[in-house]
């Protein structure tokens, strides 16, 4: 019962913020992503990978010329 009361108190204190948070999450507000940005981010990534990664980081970095345009297309899909 105490945990539930605490959860409700937290929810009550942040519920007034939800409309502004939800507004910020609209896809229309996201900036356009460029190839140069994606390429720079991929190249600056650590080479560490996790067992849950779909693709090892080293492979992503090796294939940045192929993967960056695909990532840009996915990231900018909402602008079309």
KARAUR-V350803 format. One record per backbone hydrogen bond with DSSP energy under -1.0 kcal/mol. CO is the residue of the C=O (numbers start at 1). NH is the residue of the N-H. E is the energy in kcal/mol with one decimal. If there is no record, write none. Layout:
BEGIN
co=[CO | CO]
nh=[NH | NH]
e=[E | E]
END
This chain:
BEGIN
co=[1 | 2 | 3 | 4 | 5 | 6 | 7 | 8 | 9 | 10 | 11 | 14 | 17 | 18 | 19 | 20 | 23 | 26 | 27 | 34 | 35 | 36 | 37 | 38 | 39 | 40 | 42 | 50 | 56 | 57 | 58 | 59 | 63 | 63 | 64 | 67 | 68 | 69 | 70 | 71 | 72 | 76 | 77]
nh=[5 | 6 | 7 | 8 | 9 | 10 | 11 | 12 | 13 | 14 | 15 | 17 | 21 | 22 | 23 | 24 | 26 | 29 | 30 | 38 | 39 | 40 | 41 | 42 | 43 | 44 | 45 | 53 | 60 | 61 | 62 | 63 | 66 | 67 | 68 | 71 | 72 | 73 | 74 | 75 | 76 | 79 | 80]
e=[-2.2 | -2.3 | -2.7 | -2.5 | -2.2 | -2.4 | -2.7 | -2.6 | -1.6 | -1.3 | -1.8 | -1.9 | -2.0 | -3.3 | -2.0 | -1.5 | -1.2 | -1.6 | -1.3 | -2.1 | -3.1 | -2.3 | -2.4 | -2.7 | -2.6 | -1.6 | -1.1 | -1.8 | -2.0 | -2.7 | -2.0 | -2.0 | -1.4 | -3.0 | -2.4 | -2.6 | -2.6 | -2.3 | -2.3 | -2.9 | -2.3 | -2.0 | -1.4]
END
